[in-house]
Amino acid sequence: QGQLGASAAGLFPVRGTIRFPVVEIESRIIIMSLQNAQQFYGTTGLSTAILIKEDDNRNSAHIRNQIDAMLTDEFRTKSWEELSPEIVEMIDSNIAAGYFFKGTFYLILCFMIFSTMAMTMYERRLEFGIMIAIGMRKMNLSLLIFSEILMISILGTIFGLGFGYWITQLLHQYPIPLHGVIANTMKEYGFEPMFFFSIGTDIYYRQPLIILCMIIVIFISPIITLRNLKVIDALRS
């Protein structure tokens, strides 16, 4: 139907086809120029809706407030969250699952760092006992150990960031295709069955900071070990 309810009919040449993950969307959507659509529906100079796509999704609320300030009461804006609440719920569940997996990963990493540090301290008891016996203070020894751990952590972080940046850039350019049940579920929601990777800048500074804080907290254990270290027992080990 046209603007006033009259039957609308038109003849347009097909210039090409676009493949969508969902067949139902393919059968219902036609993409044409704005001028042809206005002529077809008898709405010359009019528009039913305007889609605004921002470069960064985090700026959507700010952009919406700016647009609302310029519009009259007969117009209103809607975010994609309001238009697709089921997608928002799915994204929230994925984010929650991501936090769970990241928390599990950080917990495992924390135990690995702690066990490595504890084993290193145990194997170097003789060295620490000799250094304390010849007059080195335990506080200075703790600072020395902390400097070693910090240097190793910084070198590991630099190497990990370089390797991780190369991997994420490669995976961002060539996403991983999905198959099976997961792919069918994503197609039902209108998503392309691909596993995409983000290259946001926060990835490259947030994770190293979290791990660095973990190392600083775990360093409390070597300090306690050095404070309770008995020189005679260390020299006998």
N, C-alpha and C positions, 0 to 999 in steps of 0.2 A: 504494500500500500504506500501511497504517497503521503504528503504532509497533511492533506485534508481528507484522507480516507479513500480517495479514488484509487482504482487499480493502476499499478505501475508496471509497465512492460518495456523492455529495451533489448536491443541486440548489440552485443559487444564481442569483439574478437578476443580469443584466448591467446595471451602473449607467453604464457608459461605456467607451470605448476610449482607448488611449494609443498614439500613433505612435512607433515606434522607427526609427532609421536602418537597422537590419539586420532583414530580414524574418524570419530564423530566430529571432531573439530574440522578435519579436512572436508567433510561433506557439507558443512554449514557456512563456511567462511569464504568470501570472495574479496579479494584485495583489488581496489581500483583507485583511480585518482579522485581527489576531492571534487574537482569540477564535474566529472562524470557522475559521481554519486549525487551531487546536488541537483543536477539536471534530471537524473533518473527518478528521484523522490520528489521533485518539484520544490526543492528547498534552496533556491538560488540565494547565495549570500548568507545562509544560515548553517549552523552546526549544532548537533545534539550533544556532543561531548568533545573535549580536547584532552588528549593524553600528553602529559608532561613527564619526561624522563630525565632524571638528574644523573650527573656523573657519579655521585657518591650517595648511596642509599641513606647514610647517616645524616644527610642534609635535608631529608624530605620534610621533617617537621618545620624546620626554619623556612624552607621555600613555601610550604603551605600557608604559614602565617603571613608571609609577605603577599601572597596571592589573595588571601581572604581580606586583607586590608584594602585591596584595590577593587574588590567586587561589590556589587550591590546585593540587596537581600534576595533578588530573584535568582541569583546564581549561588552555587555552593561547590565546595571542593571535597573530594573523598580520596583518602589514601588507599593504597593497594591492600593494606591490612583490613580496611573496612569492606572492600569489595570481595576479598577472598579470605574470610576468617578460617576456613578449613586448612588453607595453606599455612596460615600463621600458627595454627595448632601443631601442624606437622613440623614446622621449622623449630618451634619451641621444644618439642619432644626431641628433635635431633640435637639441639643445643644442650639440653639436659643430659642426653646420652654422651655427648662430647665432653662435658664437664666430668662426668663419671669416669670415662676412659682416661682423661687427662689426670684426674686425681689418682687413679690406680697406677698410671705410669709414673707420676711423681713419687708415689709411695714406694714403688719398686726401686726407682732410681735412688731414693733416699737410703734405703737399706743397702743397696750396692755400694754407695759412697761410704756409708758408715762402716760396712764390713771391710772394705778396702783400706780405709783409714785405720781401723782397729788392728788389722793384720799388719799393716806397715809399722804401727807403733810397737806392736809386740816383737816384730823381727828386729827392730832397732833399739831394743832395750839396752843391749851392751854398749852401743854407741852413745846413747843418752847417759848411761851410768858413767862412762869414761869422761864425757864432757863436763858433767856435774862434778866429778871427782877432781878434775884439774882446776876447778874454780868458776865454772860458768853458772850463772844464776838461772834458776828454773824459769823465771819470767822472761829473760832474754832467750832462753831455749824455746819457750812457747812462741815468742815472736818470730824466731827463726823458722820453726815448723809451719807457722801460719803463712809466712812469706813463701815457703816452698809450695804449700797447698794452693795459695792464691795464684802463684805463677803458673802452676800446672793447670789450674782452672781457666785462667785467661787464655793460655795457649790452646787448650782444648776447645774453648768457646770460639776462638777465632777460626780454628780448623773446622769445627762443626758448622759455623755460620757460612763459611765459604763453600763447603760441600753441600750444605742444605740449600743455599741459595741457587746453586747450579741445578740441584735435583728439582726444586719447586718450579723454577723457570721452565725446565724441560717438561714436567708434568702439567704445568699450566698451559703450555703450548700444545701438548698432546695428551688430552684427558683419557682416562681409562674407561672403556666401554663396559657396561654391566649387562648381565644375562640372567635368565631364569626368573624366579619369583620377584626378586628385587626390581628388575627391569620392568616387569609387568605392572608392579605397584606404582612405580614412578610414571609410567605411561598413563595410568588411570587418572593421575592428578595433573596430567598435561605437561610433565617434565620430560626432558630428553634423558634417556637412560645412560647417562655418562657420569663418571666420578670426576668432578672438577676440583681443581686445587687453587687456593687463593695465594696471591703474592702481596698481601697487605703488609705495609711497613711495620705494623705493630707485632707481627710474628717474629721479626728479627731483633727486637729489643726486649719484649715482654718475657719470653722464655728464658733467655740468658740471665735476666735479673732475678727471676724466680729461683733458678738453679743456684745462682750466686748467694742468695739469701739462705737457701738450704745448706750450702757449704759452710757459711758463717755460723749457722745454728749448730750444725754437726761438729764444728771445731771445738765446741764446749767439752766434748768427750776427751780429746787429746790433752786439753788443759788440765782436766781433772786427773787424767792418768799421769801426767808429768808432776803434778803437785803431790800425788800420793806415791810417787816412785821412790823406792828405797835403793840407795846407791849400792849397798852390799849385795842385795838380791839381784840387781841389774848386772853387776860385775860377775856374778856366778852363773848367769844365764848363757 
